[in-house]
Amino acid sequence: MNKKTIITILLAFVVMAGQAQEIKKVAATPEDFMEHMALCGYEVYTYDISSLRDSVSGFTIVIREYNQQGMIDEKKLYGFRTKTMISDFNEKDQKSIYEEKDGDDMERGIYRLAKTLAVGFSPVQSDSIETITLRSSRCDASPWKLTLKPIPGAPQTIYRYQKAPYQPISFSLDTFIPLVFYSSFWWDEQSKGWRFCGETELTEEKAKTSDYFKFCPHYYIIGAVFHK
């Protein structure tokens, strides 16, 4: 192998090494956005409601507010449709939908089907207000503000709340179905600190014995009532 050939090979290795170490800007992935939003304080709890397509036509978001004596308020916020039927349209539009196969579930004659229900929490912008977003797929999102209360008994005014989603959830028509438990911490006089001890997820069985309901001074249960 002559000197010229050796130099050519070495130059090729230099070029390859330079390419291997190149840093490129690429498009952010959905996972990148998810991680960034989580770090910034955004949280979303999503529930699959697609199996209810034959049994319900809509639902109402309900928020119940409690203190240690029991429920003190209940607000029925928004009504969402879970499906729009192709038969709701005139004959011309129905024909166009079938020709273009534009329905979400053509076999069942469903034009648009809400397959998920999501409860989203934004970063806290005020000590005493938490903004949540209620959204169903195929529907617009609706915001709502929860009024928070300071931890009673604490030596200073402080607001601190935590979330625990319900999972799994049994289904019944025209019945309040809990989705997310959102509760204040409580002050522990013995340890001189605030606490929030319990399950990271709630089931209907765990909810009956959870410390949350024994000690939390103020909380909300965000849920839904499904109807035919």
Rosetta blueprint (number, residue, H / E / L):
1 M L
2 N L
3 K H
4 K H
5 T H
6 I H
7 I H
8 T H
9 I H
10 L H
11 L H
12 A H
13 F H
14 V H
15 V H
16 M H
17 A H
18 G H
19 Q H
20 A H
21 Q L
22 E L
23 I L
24 K L
25 K L
26 V L
27 A L
28 A L
29 T L
30 P H
31 E H
32 D H
33 F H
34 M H
35 E H
36 H H
37 M H
38 A H
39 L H
40 C L
41 G L
42 Y L
43 E E
44 V E
45 Y E
46 T E
47 Y E
48 D E
49 I L
50 S H
51 S H
52 L H
53 R L
54 D L
55 S L
56 V L
57 S L
58 G E
59 F E
60 T E
61 I E
62 V E
63 I E
64 R E
65 E E
66 Y E
67 N E
68 Q L
69 Q L
70 G E
71 M E
72 I E
73 D E
74 E E
75 K E
76 K E
77 L E
78 Y E
79 G E
80 F E
81 R E
82 T L
83 K E
84 T E
85 M E
86 I H
87 S H
88 D H
89 F L
90 N L
91 E H
92 K H
93 D H
94 Q H
95 K H
96 S H
97 I H
98 Y H
99 E H
100 E H
101 K L
102 D L
103 G L
104 D L
105 D E
106 M H
107 E H
108 R H
109 G L
110 I E
111 Y E
112 R E
113 L E
114 A L
115 K L
116 T E
117 L E
118 A E
119 V E
120 G E
121 F E
122 S L
123 P L
124 V L
125 Q L
126 S E
127 D L
128 S L
129 I E
130 E E
131 T E
132 I E
133 T E
134 L E
135 R E
136 S E
137 S L
138 R L
139 C L
140 D L
141 A L
142 S E
143 P E
144 W E
145 K E
146 L E
147 T E
148 L L
149 K L
150 P L
151 I L
152 P L
153 G L
154 A L
155 P L
156 Q L
157 T L
158 I L
159 Y L
160 R L
161 Y E
162 Q E
163 K E
164 A E
165 P E
166 Y E
167 Q L
168 P L
169 I L
170 S L
171 F L
172 S L
173 L L
174 D L
175 T L
176 F E
177 I E
178 P E
179 L E
180 V E
181 F E
182 Y E
183 S E
184 S E
185 F L
186 W E
187 W E
188 D E
189 E L
190 Q L
191 S L
192 K L
193 G E
194 W E
195 R E
196 F L
197 C L
198 G L
199 E L
200 T L
201 E L
202 L E
203 T L
204 E H
205 E H
206 K H
207 A H
208 K H
209 T H
210 S L
211 D H
212 Y H
213 F H
214 K H
215 F H
216 C L
217 P L
218 H E
219 Y E
220 Y E
221 I E
222 I E
223 G E
224 A E
225 V E
226 F E
227 H E
228 K L
